[in-house]
Amino acid sequence: MRLYYVLDSRINLRITCGQLCKQLNLGIEIVIPQSLTADRQIINPRLDMLPDYPFERVRGLLDHLPAPGNLEPVALSLGEPQHPYPDFVGEILHANRHLYGKYPPVAGTPDFRRAVADWLNRRYDLPDGMVRADDHIAPCAGTREALFRTAFLAVPPKKAGKQPVVLMPNPFYQCYAGAAVAAGAEPIFVNTLAENGFLPDFAGLDEGILARTALVYFCTPGNPQGAVADLAYLEALVALSRQYDFTLVVDECYAEIYNGDPPPGTLQACAGDGDLSGVLVFHSLSKRSNVAGLRSGFVAGDGELITLFRRLSEYGGSPTPLPVFAAATALWQDEEHVVANRALYREKFDLAERILSNRFGFYRPDGGFFLWLDVGNGEAATRELWTQAAIRVLPGSYLTAEDGIGDNPGDRYIRVAMVHDYAVMEDALARIAQTL
Ligand SMILES: Cc1ncc(COP(=O)(O)O)c(C=O)c1O
């Protein structure tokens, strides 16, 4: 008998695969990725703490199960926008193709930095001179790697004489946990539940944990629940970062996809005294402009941290090609496609509201492009949707860690990425409503 190894949602991140094998002394062949076994001498044993990435786990859950042959499969598991991106992207890349032969500058081009600074100032109405193109902005090749790398500049060997802590919401973008673990910190997951508006209460944590906190990852609008932190929440979080002297990383990559008013940004929360110390915000073109494959984003904030970030980039970063900088510059200068993009998402959330409202705890998220549906058992619903409706979604528990008392706040949920066009989503949402 062959048992495919899928990390159970109730298994805590702290249980290594080696321990798991010993616990499962069942006399059956367990197929697990070799590199994750404790038997093999991997160089950094901390990486054993990381379960397979959620998309790998979905493949493990579904790939061996047949989907109905008469239905076109639809992948709603991946947050990869399928809306068109502006034609000028291709034109600019083509016009600048002679620059692919050059190593690009790690700090980006002056035009790129200026376009980003102008966008930040416009979007968040920042005080003059608070965010300066050359001092407070660094480009990145998509934000995932940059978020990950930030842990290496923000996590010291010890904080308050002990192992440092990295805090993050639960559910969380998986990169945060990977970064915390790889940088030698203890990841602590702070539940974001419906009853607290899906916002983590970092300030309510134990004093001992806050004293050890070196870095906080926070995301607004959040993935997957789409909660938007208001300015008061962000100001309190900035104040907490100063009180406990930790780096505050706010992932704002969904900032331009929203339902009502534009979500406030963390730089606005610093505008009172203009002090950016300890604060970094991350923005990406992947969601704003539908160019996930272009790999372009930026980090902005504390000048000293930006200098360190660039220094780390010099050693181990992946610089953005010059033609990409040219296209990215034009994208940050253009709002028309962003407005049109947002309108497409709004139409699809209207649709979801019509098809799903009053079911699965449906609510219309303030931002982002996910539905977070309470289906009772997320893994079972994911299997059912695949085998009966050829729809792939993500079980909520693949984005969450157990809380301290053994419950997993994602168990009941599925995440549905509203990334396809209207017609595909209309068909897919109807299939979800019929199946569950
Ligand atoms: C919350 C969150 N942050 C960051 C990213 C990374 O996006 P990118 O690396 O394309 O900029 C994603 C991508 O899905 C995300 O969902």
The ligand as an ORCA input file, in Angstrom:
! r2SCAN-3c Opt
* xyz 0 1
  C       0.162     38.253      0.925
  C       1.129     38.158     -0.196
  N       2.289     38.812     -0.102
  C       3.206     38.755     -1.068
  C       2.983     38.016     -2.213
  C       4.092     37.940     -3.224
  O       3.792     38.489     -4.445
  P       4.945     38.805     -5.477
  O       6.165     38.037     -5.077
  O       4.411     38.361     -6.785
  O       5.185     40.280     -5.390
  C       1.790     37.326     -2.373
  C       1.561     36.501     -3.562
  O       0.662     35.722     -3.682
  C       0.826     37.406     -1.336
  O      -0.351     36.784     -1.416
*
